[in-house]
Amino acid sequence: MASNPEVVVVTGASAGVGRAIVREFARQGARVGLISREEGRLQDAAWEVSALGGEALVLPCDVSDSHAVEQAAAKVAQRWGHIDVWVNCAMVTVFAPVMETTASEYRRVMDVTFLGFVHGTQSALRRMRPRGRGTVVQVGSALAFRGIPLQSAYCSAKHALIGFTESLRCELRHDKSPLHITTVDLPGMNTPQFDWSRSKMPRQAQPVPPIYQPEVAARAVVWAAHHQRRSIWVGIPTVKTIIGNRLVPGWLDRYLARVGYTKQMSDEPRDTHRPDNLLTPVPGDPGAHGRFDARARRHSVQLWANLHRAWLAAAAVVGVTSAAALGARHRG
């Protein structure tokens, strides 16, 4: 472990993108507070953290409970003295048309996927502000900028997250606070959510292709935690979605009406008897990956270029300057 390990808290730490983020920080020797509802999976994640060279603190709680999140943050500060990075990643969702989604289902998705981020951010800031140091990373989505059919609850929560984060960013700037808040917006990821989220679709849910492995997101989150970037878009699909919605939102309405249903369903019929994790966690530990390993991409050229854009810009300037100098010599 490093001589002065970084202290990180990750919500949604027991599976999917959150689990991959935990592993990535652990490889850097971080001390990681693990927040999720399922204690058994958190214990497995804690073992992985230790095996990778970090130190873990298991903090089972539901992020929809602000008091429980505050208690978890207090335990981290009591154990390690402070919090350097807080990553909000916990989520639940419902795959269903608007008219088949109940008010209680909307409320639960908002409680976890939006208010859970609010609770985590507030608890983090309470501990970061006295030190004048710290970063909050919001794990967002391309769907924060463009709603799609069958995911109105999730899209609503992620849209709300953008508004909350932008408001907070302005307040921090007004207060001349050195604290940093950033968003990492993701494409379709190969995570277990498609096997345990509540679904009312006729066939099995799947991420909209192309699909990326959660390690791609984890690398972006860890990079964002250590660089002063306002936001990071991960993957070409995210770029296309966000830019496309700014330029041709009406065309996207028509396109998603035509293909948005089929792209979110595989050919397999939905198992109507399987449990879902909307209200209570599903037992077992699938880890970070879902069942789409054979189709998922392990790397993103777009993300690499995004994270290295300063280096690429410098290389481009050198190339243009060299070409201009060479041309001048030839003309001379």
PyMOL commands that set and color helices and strands:
alter all, ss='L'
color gray80, all
select helices_A, chain A and resi 16-27+39-52+66-80+98-100+103-128+142-144+152-174+193-196+214-225+236-247+249-259+262-264+301-307+309-331
alter helices_A, ss='H'
color red, helices_A
select strands_A, chain A and resi 7-11+31-36+55-60+85-88+94-95+135-141+180-186+198-199+203-205+211-212+231-233+265-269+296-297
alter strands_A, ss='S'
color yellow, strands_A
deselect
rebuild
show_as cartoon
